[in-house]
Amino acid sequence: MNYVYCNKCGKGFYSGEDSLSIIKKDGLTVQYFSCPYCEERYHVFTADARMQALIEQRKAVQLKIKAAFAKKFREKAIRKYEKELDQIKRQQKKLMPELKAAGEKILKGEFQ
């Protein structure tokens, strides 16, 4: 949990995974949390089918890397997995601005 201050009312509160809310709209899943005092909403993460697929790929590659270290694979094999992981991260980073904008638009449109 993190202690945060609301930009709108200035009051502090704890925010964590248990305080996340989700909106599913137009093929997007938008995660956010709200100030318990003024109900100002804060965007956390937005995913679509492409991002969700990348998240699953990333988890799979991270498990491969962990297993490769545990089983003492050759360094070349581990580097191959790490290169694949970096490529996935780049794809996610490229998608993030577009998804964040769409998620924030949904949050504003949904509640105003």
N, C-alpha and C positions, 0 to 999 in steps of 0.2 A: 504494500500500500504506500501511496505517496500523499504527502500533505501538500495541497495546492490552494492557491488563492484565486477566487473568481475575478476575471477582468471586468465584469459588469458591476457587481455589488461589493467587491473587495473582501468578502468573508472567506475564511479558510475552512477547508474540509478535507477529509481523506478520500482518495480515489484509488481504485484498484480493479482487478479483474471482476470482482464480485459486484462492482457498481456499473459495469458496462451494460449498455442497452444496444439493441440491434434493430435496424429497419431493413427490410428486404423490399426493393422496388426496382422495376425496370432491369432485372437481371443483375442487380448490384446488392451486395450485403454491406451495410454501413454500420460500423461500430462507433459508439460515442458514449460520453458520460455527461451528466448534468449537475449543475450546482444545486444542492438541496435547498438553498434559500431563495434564489431568484429563478431557478430553472433554466439558466443559460446553458446551452448545449455546446460541447466541445468535441470536434471530430477526432477520432483516434485512427481509424483504418477503414478503407473501402476495398472490396475485392469483387471481381467479376469472375467468369469461368476461366479466362486466361490466367489471371493472377492465382486463382485457386489451384490450377494445374501446375503452375510454377512452384507454388508452396509445397505441393506434394512431391514434385521432382526434387526440390531442394532437400526435403526431409530424407528422401531415399538416398541421395548422394552423400549427405552427412552421415547416414548410417554406414554406407560403404566405406567412407574415410575412417570412421571409428573402427570398423572391423579390420580394415587394412592395417591400421596401426597395431591393433591387438594381435593380429596374425603375422605381424612383421613382414608385410609385403615389400617388394622392392620399391625403392624410392621413386622410380620412374612410373610405376603403377599408381602410387599415391599422388604424384604430381598430376597425372592424367585426371584423377577424380577431382583434385583441387581446381584444375583448369575448368572442368565441367561445372563445378560449383560457382566459380567466378562468372562464367557465362550466364548462368541462371540469375545470379545477383544483378548483373548488368541489365538483363531483360526486365527484372522486377523494378529496378530503379527507373528504367525508361517509362514503364507504365504508371508509376506512382503519381506524377503530377496530374495526369488526365483523370485518374481514378479519384484522387483527393478532391479535385475541382467538382467532379460529378457528385461525390458524396456530400460535400459541403452544400451544394445546390439542393440536394434532396433534403438535407437537414433544415435549411432555411425555408424551403418551399413547404415542407411537411408541418412546420410549427409556426409559421407566421401568417 
